């Protein structure tokens, strides 16, 4: 029986360990889930993984949460994922991506036709990174879930996200917890106006779900109904 799920979370394998794993992935076509959360992986390790993803056609779920991946590693991953159409779930929360790294991922999303879930929580994406993501969402038709929680996004970054959702019909879940509450309220207002002008959410039975950590749960039903009117 072939191994399809590989869980290596909390093993401190570092860049050297992930480099050896990447060599295996270049030829392995059975592992579909790879969990590498909290393994002290930096840019060098991310680059080796990126090289493997250029040929690997099996890994669909890639978990790299809580590592040390910065701009350079993110840029390499972004390049690889422009041609890799196997990865559908990419988890990069709690890294060091920043606005520049988010920009590279946004450029990738303009081309990639496979990724449906992208987690960028706690990466200091900021307003510039959010704006670049918004530009990608104007043309991307596959991402259904995007996590931008705890990324220091203010009104300046929320506004382009709301504008992008006027034409995007694929996003069903947008997580914004840990960002300033006032801009979140603004994006709700813009989404309500959006549904009145372009009722794509109703026509396609889609729903944009904004998570607010400040209230500790999903939005009240009353607000969701207001958005969908």
C-alpha positions as CSV (number, residue, x, y, z in Angstrom):
1,X,0.0,0.0,0.0
2,X,1.4,3.4,-1.0
3,X,1.6,6.4,1.4
4,X,-0.8,9.2,0.5
5,X,-0.6,11.4,3.6
6,X,2.7,12.5,5.2
7,X,2.4,14.3,8.5
8,X,5.7,15.7,9.8
9,X,4.4,18.6,11.9
10,X,6.6,19.7,14.9
11,X,9.7,17.8,13.9
12,X,12.2,20.6,13.5
13,X,13.5,19.2,10.2
14,X,14.7,22.5,9.0
15,X,16.0,23.4,5.6
16,X,18.3,20.4,5.4
17,X,15.5,17.9,6.2
18,X,13.0,19.4,3.8
19,X,15.7,19.4,1.1
20,X,15.9,15.6,1.3
21,X,12.2,15.4,1.3
22,X,12.0,17.5,-1.8
23,X,14.3,15.2,-3.6
24,X,11.8,12.4,-2.9
25,X,8.9,14.4,-4.0
26,X,10.4,15.0,-7.5
27,X,9.6,11.4,-8.4
28,X,6.9,10.4,-5.8
29,X,3.4,10.4,-7.3
30,X,1.4,9.0,-4.4
31,X,1.7,11.5,-1.5
32,X,-1.3,13.9,-1.8
33,X,-1.1,15.6,1.6
34,X,2.1,17.0,3.0
35,X,2.0,18.6,6.5
36,X,5.2,20.5,7.4
37,X,3.8,22.9,10.0
38,X,6.3,24.2,12.6
39,X,9.5,22.8,11.2
40,X,11.8,25.8,11.1
41,X,11.7,25.9,7.3
42,X,13.2,29.0,5.8
43,X,13.7,30.4,2.3
44,X,16.2,27.8,1.4
45,X,13.9,24.9,2.3
46,X,11.0,26.6,0.5
47,X,13.1,26.9,-2.6
48,X,13.9,23.2,-2.6
49,X,10.2,22.4,-2.2
50,X,9.4,24.8,-5.1
51,X,11.9,22.9,-7.3
52,X,10.1,19.6,-6.5
53,X,6.7,21.1,-7.2
54,X,7.7,21.9,-10.8
55,X,7.6,18.2,-11.5
56,X,5.4,16.7,-8.8
57,X,1.9,16.1,-9.9
58,X,0.5,14.5,-6.8
59,X,0.6,16.9,-3.7
60,X,-2.7,18.6,-3.5
61,X,-2.6,19.8,0.2
62,X,0.5,21.6,1.2
63,X,0.8,22.8,4.8
64,X,3.7,25.2,5.6
65,X,2.2,27.0,8.5
66,X,4.4,28.5,11.3
67,X,7.8,28.3,9.6
68,X,10.3,31.0,8.6
69,X,9.5,31.5,5.0
70,X,10.1,35.0,3.8
71,X,10.0,36.9,0.5
72,X,12.6,34.8,-1.4
73,X,11.0,31.5,-0.5
74,X,7.6,32.7,-1.3
75,X,8.7,34.0,-4.7
76,X,10.2,30.6,-5.5
77,X,6.9,28.9,-4.5
78,X,4.9,31.4,-6.6
79,X,7.0,30.7,-9.7
80,X,6.6,26.9,-9.3
81,X,2.8,27.2,-8.7
82,X,2.4,29.1,-12.0
83,X,2.8,25.8,-13.7
84,X,1.9,23.3,-11.0
85,X,-1.8,22.5,-11.3
86,X,-1.9,19.8,-8.6
87,X,-1.8,21.9,-5.4
88,X,-5.3,23.0,-4.4
89,X,-4.8,23.9,-0.7
90,X,-1.9,26.1,0.2
91,X,-1.3,27.0,3.9
92,X,1.3,29.6,4.6
93,X,0.0,31.2,7.8
94,X,2.4,32.4,10.5
95,X,5.4,33.0,8.2
96,X,7.4,36.1,7.1
97,X,5.8,36.7,3.7
98,X,5.1,40.4,4.0
99,X,3.7,42.6,1.2
100,X,6.3,41.6,-1.3
101,X,5.7,37.9,-0.8
102,X,1.9,38.5,-1.0
103,X,2.5,40.3,-4.3
104,X,4.3,37.3,-5.7
105,X,1.5,35.0,-4.7
106,X,-1.0,37.4,-6.2
107,X,0.8,37.3,-9.5
108,X,0.7,33.5,-9.3
109,X,-3.0,33.5,-8.8
110,X,-3.6,35.4,-12.0
111,X,-2.3,32.3,-13.8
112,X,-2.9,29.3,-11.5
113,X,-6.1,27.4,-12.2
114,X,-5.9,24.9,-9.3
115,X,-5.6,26.6,-5.9
116,X,-9.0,26.8,-4.2
117,X,-7.8,27.6,-0.6
118,X,-5.1,30.0,0.4
119,X,-4.2,30.8,4.0
120,X,-1.9,33.8,4.6
121,X,-2.9,34.5,8.2
122,X,-0.3,36.4,10.3
123,X,2.1,37.4,7.6
124,X,2.2,41.2,7.8
125,X,0.7,41.4,4.3
126,X,-0.5,44.9,5.0
127,X,-2.5,47.2,2.7
128,X,-0.2,46.8,-0.3
129,X,-0.4,43.0,-0.1
130,X,-4.1,43.1,0.3
131,X,-4.5,45.4,-2.7
132,X,-2.4,43.0,-4.8
133,X,-4.5,40.1,-3.7
134,X,-7.6,42.1,-4.7
135,X,-6.2,42.6,-8.2
136,X,-5.7,38.9,-8.5
137,X,-9.2,38.2,-7.4
138,X,-10.6,40.3,-10.3
139,X,-9.5,37.6,-12.8
140,X,-9.0,34.4,-10.6
141,X,-11.9,32.0,-10.8
142,X,-10.8,29.1,-8.7
143,X,-10.0,30.5,-5.2
144,X,-13.0,29.9,-2.9
145,X,-11.4,30.5,0.5
146,X,-8.9,33.2,1.4
147,X,-7.6,33.9,4.8
148,X,-6.0,37.3,5.4
149,X,-6.6,37.4,9.1
150,X,-4.2,39.3,11.4
151,X,-2.4,41.0,8.6
152,X,-2.5,44.7,9.6
153,X,-5.0,45.5,6.9
154,X,-6.8,48.8,7.3
155,X,-9.4,50.7,5.3
156,X,-6.9,51.3,2.5
157,X,-6.5,47.6,2.0
158,X,-10.1,46.6,2.6
159,X,-11.5,48.8,0.0
160,X,-9.8,47.2,-3.0
161,X,-10.8,43.8,-1.7
162,X,-14.5,44.9,-1.6
163,X,-14.2,46.3,-5.1
164,X,-12.7,43.0,-6.4
165,X,-15.6,41.1,-4.9
166,X,-18.0,43.0,-7.1
167,X,-16.8,40.9,-10.1
168,X,-15.4,37.8,-8.5
169,X,-17.9,35.0,-8.3
170,X,-15.7,32.2,-6.8
171,X,-14.8,33.4,-3.4
172,X,-17.2,32.0,-0.8
173,X,-15.1,32.5,2.4
174,X,-13.0,35.6,3.2
175,X,-11.4,35.5,6.7
176,X,-10.4,38.9,8.1
177,X,-10.2,38.3,11.8
178,X,-7.6,40.3,13.7
179,X,-7.7,43.3,11.4
180,X,-9.2,46.7,12.5
181,X,-12.9,46.3,13.0
182,X,-14.0,49.6,11.3
183,X,-12.7,48.6,7.9
184,X,-14.4,45.2,8.3
185,X,-17.7,47.0,8.8
186,X,-17.0,49.1,5.7
187,X,-16.4,46.0,3.6
188,X,-19.8,44.7,4.7
189,X,-21.4,47.9,3.5
190,X,-19.6,47.7,0.2
191,X,-20.6,44.0,-0.2
192,X,-24.2,44.9,0.4
193,X,-24.0,47.6,-2.3
194,X,-22.3,45.1,-4.5
195,X,-25.1,42.5,-4.2
196,X,-27.6,45.2,-5.1
197,X,-25.7,46.2,-8.2
198,X,-24.3,42.9,-9.3
199,X,-26.3,40.1,-7.7
200,X,-23.8,37.3,-8.7
201,X,-23.8,35.9,-5.2
202,X,-27.6,35.3,-5.3
203,X,-27.6,34.0,-8.9
204,X,-24.8,31.5,-8.1
205,X,-25.9,30.8,-4.6
206,X,-22.6,31.9,-3.3
207,X,-21.9,33.6,0.0
208,X,-19.0,35.7,1.2
209,X,-18.4,34.8,4.8
210,X,-16.4,37.4,6.8
211,X,-15.1,36.1,10.1
212,X,-14.8,38.6,13.0
213,X,-12.7,37.6,15.9
214,X,-13.9,40.6,17.8
215,X,-17.3,38.9,18.2
216,X,-15.9,35.5,18.6
217,X,-18.0,33.8,15.9
218,X,-19.3,34.1,12.4
219,X,-21.4,37.0,11.5
220,X,-25.0,37.0,12.9
221,X,-27.6,35.7,10.5
222,X,-29.2,39.2,10.3
223,X,-26.0,40.6,8.8
224,X,-25.6,37.8,6.4
225,X,-29.2,38.3,5.2
226,X,-28.5,42.0,4.8
227,X,-25.5,41.2,2.5
228,X,-27.6,38.8,0.4
229,X,-30.5,41.1,-0.2
